[in-house]
Amino acid sequence: MQEHAEGHAEAGNKKEQAQKDSKNITIKEAEYLKLKEEAAKSGEYREKILRLQADFENTRKRLEREKQDFTRFANEGLILDLLNVLDDLERTVESAQAKHEDVTAFLKGVEMILAHLYEMLKEYGVKPIEAAGKSFDPHYHEALMRVEDKDLPEHTIVEELQKGYLLNDRVIRTAKVKVAVHKGDGTVKIEETDTDK
């Protein structure tokens, strides 16, 4: 009988503990409906966010694929134009070999191809850097040699050894040049200024 009473007391304790753990709160019906409505809106917002995240991820992947394709095929137009120049060169060489044309005719054909190539590069924004006779500028020129020349101002470019090029006004290859220098007698000339007096 005592076991039965202890079991009954234990069950009562568990029920009392469960009641403590889950409290009933009384609120007005209007507040309850408002909370229910906000919970529904919250669920809608969550769904929208999940859809937006998925859309964003899909857009990011698509843009990455497009970027890769652009990088792979960006030079397609330039390559097609270069293939035309290559065709012209091949025809000129074949014609010279088959007909044993004289050197001047062959040279004329090569000059025409060069003119075509320069025009094509110009259309793509490529232009040569002016060098010979200009003052040396390390942004555009690379001095490979220095030559003593007292007839020219110092740092004047005497000769262009390799052409430099700009692509849309940005240096893509500096001009390799030979620069004039004046050989000094080893002394340093110091001029007196007003501040030294």
Stockholm file with secondary structure:
# STOCKHOLM 1.0

chainA/1-197         MQEHAEGHAEAGNKKEQAQKDSKNITIKEAEYLKLKEEAAKSGEYREKILRLQADFENTRKRLEREKQDFTRFANEGLILDLLNVLDDLERTVESAQAKHEDVTAFLKGVEMILAHLYEMLKEYGVKPIEAAGKSFDPHYHEALMRVEDKDLPEHTIVEELQKGYLLNDRVIRTAKVKVAVHKGDGTVKIEETDTDK
#=GR chainA/1-197 SS CHHHHHHHHHHHHHHHHHHHHSCCCCCCHHHHHHHHHHHHHHHHHHHHHHHHHHHHHHHHHHHHHHHHHHHHHTTHHHHHHHHHHHHHHHHHHHHHHHHCCCHHHHHHHHHHHHHHHHHHHHHTTEEECCCTTSBCCTTTEEEEEEEECTTSCTTBEEEEEECCEEETTEEEECEEEEEEECCCCSCCCCCCCGGGC
#=GC SS_cons         CHHHHHHHHHHHHHHHHHHHHSCCCCCCHHHHHHHHHHHHHHHHHHHHHHHHHHHHHHHHHHHHHHHHHHHHHTTHHHHHHHHHHHHHHHHHHHHHHHHCCCHHHHHHHHHHHHHHHHHHHHHTTEEECCCTTSBCCTTTEEEEEEEECTTSCTTBEEEEEECCEEETTEEEECEEEEEEECCCCSCCCCCCCGGGC
//
